[in-house]
Amino acid sequence: MDLLLDIDNIDYKKTALNVQDFLDHKLPHILRLANESPASLKSPVISDMPVSHGNGENHNEEKLIKYIAAKEMINGVARAFKSCSKTSFQILKGKYIDGLQDWQVEQLMYCSHATYFKLRSRAYNEFADCFELQKGCRDLHVYDRMVKSY
């Protein structure tokens, strides 16, 4: 695996859209599965709860596994948020923890509309970088099919 080749092939616009889709549409569902609110994204929780990898015959066991996976992903989101730069964290916190609209976050940051959306795109890409390294979390980057060589 060539890390630099992977980095060179990231489509940053599509990655930002993919992260936005994940945070806007999938994360609320994951929060519901774990019986959590967006406030739980403020800080990750260490859980001593055991993870069972059963063969799927027990319905309650499947529910427990889904619940634990959702909790693990929520912790991954929280850790990824905290690993982002201060500006990116401020944007992500405003939108996904505090529940603010883009225009409200833009006003809190005292920046122009165009600047805010550039910063938001950067925040989404930073989140993708940090999220893929968290336990139980997948890579949200979108890669170009064209391979660049030097």
Secondary structure, DSSP 8 states (H G I E B T S, - for coil): --HHHHHHTB-HHHHHHHHHHIIIIIHHHHHHHTT--GGGGGS------------S--HHHHHHHHHHHHHHHHHHHHHHHHHS-HHHHHHHIIIIIS---HHHHHHHTT--HHHHHHHHHHHHHHHHHHHTTSTT------B-SS----
